[in-house]
């Protein structure tokens, strides 16, 4: 190989590496960010507790009960994987109702951004409401799933 070919090859490789650096920087921001998922019960007092189990491909968060009067609920913190394919699912059971859905995935991650990367799920008699911060105003809650 002559000098011109080697120089062209080096310049081309540097150009490709600089482009991948830009892409990696954007992915790295998301990869390094912490996310929190909150599950809080707003079910009527005096009713059965909410039973649920949450898991991802790499971790099982176990089974839990939430009493209607528990304002703290259940929450966990994590980072997305590099490919941004992290997904948490939960199965919910209350009285005779059952529902399973993703409480976090790539699509929801963008909705969780804004106030500390929080995915806040409030469980009510008619379904599951979503907001992107803890203890949201009623007008900021959006019904995402009905029982």
Secondary structure in CASP SS format (residue, H / E / C, confidence):
PFRMAT SS
TARGET T0000
AUTHOR 0000-0000-0000
METHOD secondary structure of the structure
MODEL  1
X C 1.00
X C 1.00
X H 1.00
X H 1.00
X H 1.00
X H 1.00
X H 1.00
X H 1.00
X H 1.00
X H 1.00
X H 1.00
X H 1.00
X H 1.00
X H 1.00
X H 1.00
X H 1.00
X H 1.00
X H 1.00
X H 1.00
X H 1.00
X H 1.00
X H 1.00
X H 1.00
X H 1.00
X H 1.00
X H 1.00
X H 1.00
X H 1.00
X H 1.00
X H 1.00
X H 1.00
X H 1.00
X C 1.00
X E 1.00
X E 1.00
X E 1.00
X E 1.00
X E 1.00
X E 1.00
X E 1.00
X E 1.00
X C 1.00
X C 1.00
X C 1.00
X C 1.00
X C 1.00
X C 1.00
X C 1.00
X C 1.00
X E 1.00
X E 1.00
X E 1.00
X E 1.00
X E 1.00
X E 1.00
X C 1.00
X C 1.00
X C 1.00
X C 1.00
X E 1.00
X E 1.00
X E 1.00
X E 1.00
X E 1.00
X E 1.00
X E 1.00
X C 1.00
X C 1.00
X C 1.00
X C 1.00
X C 1.00
X C 1.00
X C 1.00
X E 1.00
X E 1.00
X E 1.00
X E 1.00
X E 1.00
X E 1.00
X C 1.00
X C 1.00
X C 1.00
X C 1.00
X C 1.00
X C 1.00
X C 1.00
X C 1.00
X E 1.00
X E 1.00
X E 1.00
X E 1.00
X E 1.00
X E 1.00
X E 1.00
X C 1.00
X C 1.00
X E 1.00
X E 1.00
X E 1.00
X E 1.00
X E 1.00
X E 1.00
X E 1.00
X E 1.00
X C 1.00
X H 1.00
X H 1.00
X H 1.00
X H 1.00
X H 1.00
X H 1.00
X H 1.00
X C 1.00
X C 1.00
X C 1.00
X C 1.00
X C 1.00
X E 1.00
X E 1.00
X E 1.00
X E 1.00
X E 1.00
X E 1.00
X E 1.00
X C 1.00
X C 1.00
X E 1.00
X E 1.00
X E 1.00
X E 1.00
X E 1.00
X C 1.00
X C 1.00
X C 1.00
X C 1.00
X C 1.00
X C 1.00
X H 1.00
X H 1.00
X H 1.00
X C 1.00
X E 1.00
X E 1.00
X E 1.00
X E 1.00
X E 1.00
X C 1.00
END
